[in-house]
């Protein structure tokens, strides 16, 4: 009987699946070069990401997520972004996604105060040069991946980034604040990518779709619960 209970307990533990968590951005904003360098766009419904040959037309976007509630390792992670409008995308383009390095002094940037001139990790001196290892960002940013945007995507289309680099970045966080940034992967002529911000009236803003490893104690309790239920049924029989 003890051997049977042990087997049942192991099966009960292994049967528990990862826990799904959906986290919406707690802050997001676009920053713009040139005449808009001192302007704040924190209430805009658009998150713009593109590079132009003239740095005065560059736009980048920042998104911060509160992951302090995650107490276990992240198993899978997906950044969800939704196309706000396809009106400005004439060709297929690439958007690059970066993470602000853990512990950076600028992690607490304000949605209502962030600008081109004060945004953390923003390379204001050479916006279209990747000499720092991050295209348009300083060494305080880490490249996490790219998103390919087709020119014919309709508004509210979901585009995503999901890879090991994003998972490792989230697992390396120590303060519960994660900032992701985006801009164009190359210098574009006239194309402009706009994602829906969290301020949008009808579209969902940036999200992190995550699964985490369940607590070991929870797994054991669920397994024991299954064993206990089986014992009760056998006794009644």
Steps between C-alpha positions, in 0.01 A plus 500: 500500500783745586668433165176577319459824694855608412438445130174690514668791679770529234244492223299768678803727527605457137148565372496861625556735206674838492299800617399761241537871581400792277662831596397830342746788474479732800656784297581563134600795286656602169804727485579712193816664373544847353243762590320250723805411710364679807139396448325230696260265317390289794129548432519418130307197375795406276839347573719593203815311402703603196832642383541760230811619319446831676524441876242774559234256379601204716246356742550234767261359758535392862282251688533413869354190663461420869612138543547518876221246543699227326658288772615212280700457180345604170461200267356678197461869417338691216486875444163586342467815290210605279528697180320831551482584130650363179465830314869585535653160418577479127761223511593212728704636791681373808450632851768429759413440866744577782494467874627763741772328701403382846570757770544792263446834673232593245267206565251723681448737205166680507233451236409867530857633500711282269642676194767442236746698707450319831398145400727233649743330258395726212798581276436869433845564353487246218146366465553300179831340588544163671855568619386444860370154416137612506343669201404845623559409866799510733674207665235514774269317260503134398369376166226243558381435147318630195141510375434485127213729398329432167382803306144369460415432865163637606446715806467307830712214360699328772877476453726330751851438623563169674845352547759378749662843524177651635457215748857536628460877526190465717656233719806720557291786638546571870285807573161417345522771234559412136525757221485394135580743219458488124613682190563427135753235410627699202477853365165530323386736229136579576369202697369545852399226744239591758392264776200559726598645835326427829316832454318375190121500536420177313825308452703319762839646580828313557482175694735235630344154467696280740493151645687431824606189683247415776610512863639159605283505813190559288591211272543263796173610661313446175656157471410411859148626443459262210630209708270586788198512271590160356536347850158632604337356191663159561380496860146582398511224245 
